[in-house]
Each structure stands twice: as structure tokens, then as C-alpha cells.
Amino acid sequence: MKSSLRIFVVLILAALPLVAATERGVVIREAVLYVSPDTTSQKLANIDRGREMAVLERTHGFVHVFATVEQTFGSDRDISGWIQDRGLITSATPKGDQIVYGEAVDSENEASRAHGRKNAALDAMRLYHRVWDYFPNSPLAAEALYRSADIRWQLDKADSNRRPSAHKMDPHDRLPIGEEQMKEVMKKFPRTKWADLAAFHLIDNKLCGDWAAQSKCPEKEADIYENYVKDHPQSPAVAEALYDAATRYAALIEIYKTEGEANKSGSASQRAIATAQRIATAPNVTPDWAARAERLIYMVQNNIPTFGNAVE
């Protein structure tokens, strides 16, 4: 909850000592905020899906709320007004966790469409987070918190990749992707597959932006992925991590040759094959990763370069 909304709730409680708790709610549809409980009254703002609000009172099909709304230039402001009493989910709503989660999934699917609703990804991110926030004991809570963090990670990663610094070799030379949400998943749901997946995302901040055809980056990155598998042996991302490590070893076969260390290529080839072969027994391995592993093994065994511009 935003600090301003928290302050407002505290003031409400102080002013109304008979009120045990201020009801909070989240909208699963875009809501119009009116000056008074009447659809013909002045419209103050539109409230996006997933936005949180404090419920002040209810009357005749309307709810008086204090909400946070987004302004034209992306900043937020807090405002009070009336919305129609439909589409507002609170912790007391029967099957509220499923309703909010369902809207989050729908919004995420909308975001994936070529001409989907504007800002649908942000709607989904907020809605998923509300599932955990409002229904922490729901069987959907852990996955919802992870999916919220995943959307934020993907959006921030896309922004990061558009910056000139994205191609810097040293990861310390670029602005890292924010890790707060992923670390929240790891803290709230330790030793779960969601924590394992969150930890896998954090690897992005440790990777080189550009190898510059030098061995130090793929060597370091292969170690990072191998260590991930060691630390998270039951993670759904084990197969992907092994594949990522194997592709680094495969790339080193050619890189070592350009650095005048062709004697190391044989070892890199063996490690690429051995690592890729482990994918077949990875937990929950999918046909995609298994097939990609077999392709990589074939290419290495037949001396087909997987890195650089080498051609026959």
C-alpha cells in the first residue's frame, strides 16, 4: 500500500475509534471515480485494474473510496470519490483470490496480444500482487507473487536492453534490473519452486552484455549456471540452466582457438557434451529442452561451430 494511503487509513482509524479496521479493496475492471454517488455527476478519474483503495462507506450501489490514480505523465496522486459497487474485490469476497487471479491471467493474456489493451501487463502485475497481499493463505498466493515479480522483471529487462550500457562486457557497468520483487518471493516462499525460479532470474544481472569474443565471460557464466543447478537441484529451471551452461562451453571451443589456446577446445567440447547430457534427467524437463540439448550435442560432436562466423 502506498505510504499516503497508509497515512490516510491511520487518520481514519484515529478519527473513528469505533471502526475496527478500514476495509481495503481492489478493482478487477476499470472504474470511474465520481464526485458523488451518481453516474451523472462529475467524473474525477478512471481507476485501472489492480489499483488499491480504502473503502470509506457504501450507499445505494456506490462505494465512497480513497484511491491512487495515475496521472497523464505517469505519476500517481491520491483522490477520494465514488465508484459503482461492482468489480470491487475485498478480502471478504467469496473466492476473491480466484477472481483476482483470474483477472490477472486475463490481463496477462491481453498483454501478449499484438493489439492488446494498453498497459495490460501492468494491470496483471498489480492484480497478481494483490492476490498475495489480500489472500496470503490462498494456494494461489505464491505463484501470484512470483508472476507479479516476473512481469516486472521482464518489463525492466526490456528497458535495460534498450540502453547503450546493455552491451557493456562487465555487468557492473550497467544499471541492474531491480531485484526487490524477486527477493520478496524468495523471502516469503523459501524452498519452493517459485523461490527457485526467482533466483534464476537474478542471474541476468550477473551476465556480460557482450562477450567481445573473449573466453572470460562464457567461462564465468558457465560457472554461474552450474552453481545454480547445484544450489537449486529441484528447480523447474534446472534444464534451462544446464543448457545455458552447455552453450557457454560449446562457444568456448571456437573462442579458445582465436585466443591461441586451441589445446583447451577439447576440454570445452567434453564439458559441453557432458553438461547437455545431464538435461535428459533434469527434474520436469520439457521436450523442448531435451531436443535442444540433443541438437547441441550433435553439433559439438560433429565439429559444427556454435559461436562466431565460422563457416565450412
C-alpha positions in Angstrom: 0.0 0.0 0.0 1.3 3.5 -0.8 2.5 5.5 2.2 0.0 8.2 1.6 -2.9 5.7 1.6 -1.5 4.1 4.8 -1.4 7.6 6.4 -5.0 8.2 5.4 -6.1 4.9 6.8 -4.4 5.7 10.1 -6.1 9.1 10.2 -9.5 7.4 9.5 -8.9 5.0 12.4 -7.9 7.7 14.7 -11.0 9.8 13.9 -13.3 6.8 14.1 -12.4 4.7 17.1 -15.5 2.5 16.7 -14.3 1.2 13.4 -12.3 -2.0 13.9 -10.5 -1.8 10.6 -10.6 0.1 7.4 -11.8 -2.1 4.5 -9.5 -2.3 1.5 -10.4 -3.3 -2.0 -9.0 -3.8 -5.5 -10.9 -3.3 -8.7 -10.8 -6.0 -11.4 -12.3 -3.7 -14.1 -11.6 -0.1 -15.0 -13.7 2.0 -12.7 -14.9 5.6 -13.0 -14.5 7.8 -9.9 -17.3 10.3 -9.5 -17.7 13.4 -7.3 -20.9 12.0 -5.8 -22.8 8.6 -5.9 -24.4 9.4 -9.2 -23.2 8.5 -12.7 -24.4 11.8 -14.0 -22.1 13.7 -11.5 -18.6 15.0 -12.5 -16.0 12.3 -13.3 -12.8 12.7 -11.4 -10.7 9.9 -12.8 -10.5 6.4 -14.2 -9.1 3.7 -11.9 -7.1 1.0 -13.5 -7.4 -2.7 -12.8 -5.5 -3.8 -9.7 -5.4 -0.4 -8.1 -6.0 -0.5 -4.4 -8.3 1.7 -2.4 -9.6 2.3 1.1 -13.4 1.9 1.4 -15.0 4.7 3.4 -18.7 4.0 3.1 -21.3 2.3 0.9 -24.7 3.5 -0.2 -27.3 2.7 -2.9 -25.0 0.8 -5.2 -22.0 3.1 -4.8 -18.8 3.0 -2.7 -17.0 6.0 -1.3 -13.3 5.3 -1.7 -9.9 6.9 -1.3 -7.7 5.6 -4.2 -4.5 6.1 -6.0 -4.8 7.0 -9.7 -2.2 7.5 -12.4 -1.9 11.0 -13.9 -1.1 11.8 -17.5 2.7 11.9 -17.1 2.9 8.6 -15.2 3.0 10.0 -11.7 0.4 9.0 -9.1 -2.0 11.0 -7.0 -4.4 10.1 -4.2 -8.0 11.1 -4.5 -11.4 10.4 -2.9 -14.7 9.9 -4.7 -17.4 7.4 -5.5 -17.4 4.3 -7.8 -20.2 1.9 -8.7 -20.3 -1.0 -6.3 -19.3 -3.7 -8.8 -15.9 -5.1 -9.7 -14.5 -4.2 -6.2 -13.0 -7.2 -4.5 -12.0 -7.3 -0.8 -10.5 -10.0 1.4 -14.1 -10.8 2.4 -15.3 -11.5 -1.1 -16.1 -15.2 -1.6 -13.5 -16.8 -3.8 -11.9 -13.4 -4.1 -8.4 -14.9 -4.6 -9.6 -16.8 -7.6 -11.5 -13.9 -9.1 -8.5 -11.5 -8.8 -6.1 -14.2 -10.0 -8.4 -14.9 -13.0 -8.5 -11.3 -13.9 -4.7 -11.2 -13.7 -4.3 -14.1 -16.1 -6.8 -12.5 -18.5 -4.9 -9.2 -18.4 -1.6 -11.0 -18.9 -3.0 -12.8 -21.9 -4.3 -9.5 -23.2 -0.8 -8.0 -22.9 0.6 -10.8 -25.1 -1.7 -10.0 -27.9 -0.4 -7.9 -30.8 -3.0 -5.2 -30.3 -3.9 -5.9 -26.7 -5.2 -3.4 -24.2 -2.7 -0.7 -23.3 -0.9 -1.2 -20.0 -2.5 -4.7 -19.6 0.9 -6.1 -18.4 0.9 -3.5 -15.6 -2.7 -4.4 -14.7 -1.7 -8.1 -14.5 1.4 -7.2 -12.4 -0.7 -5.3 -9.9 -3.5 -7.9 -9.8 -1.2 -10.8 -9.2 0.4 -8.9 -6.3 -3.0 -8.2 -4.8 -3.7 -11.9 -4.6 -0.8 -12.4 -2.3 -1.5 -9.2 -0.4 -5.2 -9.8 0.2 -5.2 -13.6 0.4 -1.8 -14.6 1.8 -3.1 -18.1 2.7 -4.5 -18.8 -0.7 -3.0 -21.8 -2.6 -2.5 -19.2 -5.4 -0.5 -16.7 -3.3 3.0 -18.0 -4.0 2.6 -18.3 -7.8 0.7 -15.0 -7.9 3.6 -13.2 -6.1 6.1 -14.8 -8.5 4.1 -13.9 -11.6 3.8 -10.3 -10.5 7.6 -10.2 -10.0 8.2 -11.9 -13.3 6.2 -9.3 -15.2 8.1 -6.5 -13.5 11.4 -8.3 -14.3 10.5 -8.7 -18.0 9.4 -5.1 -18.4 12.5 -3.8 -16.6 14.8 -6.2 -18.6 13.4 -4.9 -21.8 14.1 -1.3 -20.7 17.6 -2.3 -19.7 18.3 -4.0 -23.0 17.4 -0.8 -24.8 20.1 1.2 -23.0 23.6 1.7 -24.6 25.1 0.2 -21.4 23.3 -3.1 -22.2 26.3 -4.1 -24.4 28.9 -3.4 -21.8 31.0 -6.5 -21.1 31.2 -6.0 -17.3 27.7 -6.3 -15.7 28.8 -3.8 -13.1 29.0 -1.2 -15.9 25.2 -1.2 -16.4 22.2 -0.4 -14.3 21.0 -3.7 -12.8 17.4 -4.9 -13.1 15.6 -4.2 -9.9 15.7 -7.3 -7.6 13.4 -6.3 -4.8 10.3 -8.2 -6.1 12.2 -11.4 -6.9 13.9 -11.3 -3.5 10.4 -10.8 -1.9 9.3 -14.1 -3.5 12.4 -15.8 -2.1 11.8 -14.4 1.3 8.1 -15.1 1.5 8.1 -18.5 0.0 11.6 -20.1 0.6 12.4 -23.6 -0.6 9.6 -23.5 -3.1 9.8 -23.7 -6.9 8.8 -20.1 -7.0 11.8 -19.1 -5.0 14.0 -21.3 -7.3 12.6 -19.5 -10.3 13.1 -16.1 -8.8 16.7 -17.0 -8.1 17.2 -18.0 -11.7 16.0 -14.5 -12.8 18.7 -12.9 -10.7 21.4 -14.4 -12.9 20.5 -11.9 -15.6 22.3 -9.2 -13.5 25.5 -11.3 -13.5 25.8 -11.8 -17.2 28.1 -10.0 -19.6 26.3 -7.6 -22.0 28.8 -8.6 -24.8 31.4 -11.3 -24.7 33.6 -9.4 -27.1 34.8 -12.9 -28.3 36.7 -13.4 -25.1 36.7 -16.5 -23.0 36.4 -14.9 -19.6 32.7 -14.1 -20.0 31.4 -17.6 -21.1 33.7 -19.2 -18.5 32.3 -17.2 -15.7 28.7 -17.6 -16.9 29.0 -21.4 -17.3 30.1 -21.5 -13.6 27.2 -19.3 -12.6 24.7 -21.7 -14.2 26.4 -24.8 -12.9 26.3 -23.3 -9.4 22.6 -22.5 -9.8 21.9 -26.2 -10.5 24.0 -27.2 -7.5 22.1 -24.8 -5.2 18.6 -25.4 -6.7 18.6 -29.1 -7.8 14.8 -29.4 -7.9 14.2 -26.1 -9.7 12.0 -26.1 -12.8 14.8 -24.1 -14.4 17.5 -26.8 -14.0 17.2 -27.9 -17.6 17.4 -24.4 -18.9 20.4 -23.6 -16.6 22.2 -26.7 -17.8 21.5 -25.8 -21.4 22.8 -22.3 -20.8 26.0 -23.7 -19.3 26.4 -26.1 -22.1 26.1 -23.4 -24.8 28.9 -21.5 -23.0 31.2 -24.5 -23.1 30.3 -25.0 -26.8 31.1 -21.4 -27.6 34.5 -21.7 -25.8 35.5 -24.4 -28.3 35.9 -21.7 -31.0 36.9 -18.8 -28.7 39.9 -20.7 -27.3 41.1 -21.2 -30.9 41.0 -17.4 -31.6 42.9 -16.8 -28.4 45.7 -19.2 -29.4 44.7 -21.8 -26.8 43.3 -24.5 -29.1 44.5 -27.1 -26.6 41.6 -26.1 -24.3 39.0 -26.7 -27.0 38.9 -30.4 -26.4 38.1 -30.0 -22.7 35.4 -27.4 -23.6 33.9 -29.8 -26.1 33.7 -32.6 -23.5 32.1 -30.3 -20.9 29.6 -29.1 -23.4 28.5 -32.6 -24.2 28.5 -33.9 -20.6 26.5 -30.9 -19.4 24.0 -31.2 -22.2 23.6 -34.9 -21.5 22.5 -34.1 -17.9 19.4 -32.3 -19.2 17.7 -35.6 -20.0 17.5 -36.4 -16.3 16.7 -32.9 -15.1 13.5 -32.5 -13.0 10.4 -31.7 -15.0 12.5 -31.5 -18.2 10.3 -30.5 -21.2 10.6 -31.9 -24.7 11.9 -28.5 -25.9 14.9 -28.5 -23.6 15.6 -32.2 -24.3 15.5 -31.7 -28.0 17.7 -28.6 -27.9 20.2 -30.5 -25.8 20.4 -33.3 -28.4 20.9 -30.7 -31.1 23.7 -29.1 -29.2 25.4 -32.5 -28.6 25.1 -33.3 -32.3 26.7 -30.0 -33.3 29.6 -30.4 -30.9 30.3 -34.0 -31.8 30.3 -33.1 -35.5 32.6 -30.1 -35.0 29.9 -27.6 -36.1 30.7 -24.2 -34.6 28.1 -22.8 -32.3 29.7 -19.4 -31.9 31.1 -16.8 -34.2 31.1 -16.5 -38.0 32.9 -19.8 -38.8 31.6 -21.5 -41.9 32.7 -24.5 -43.9 
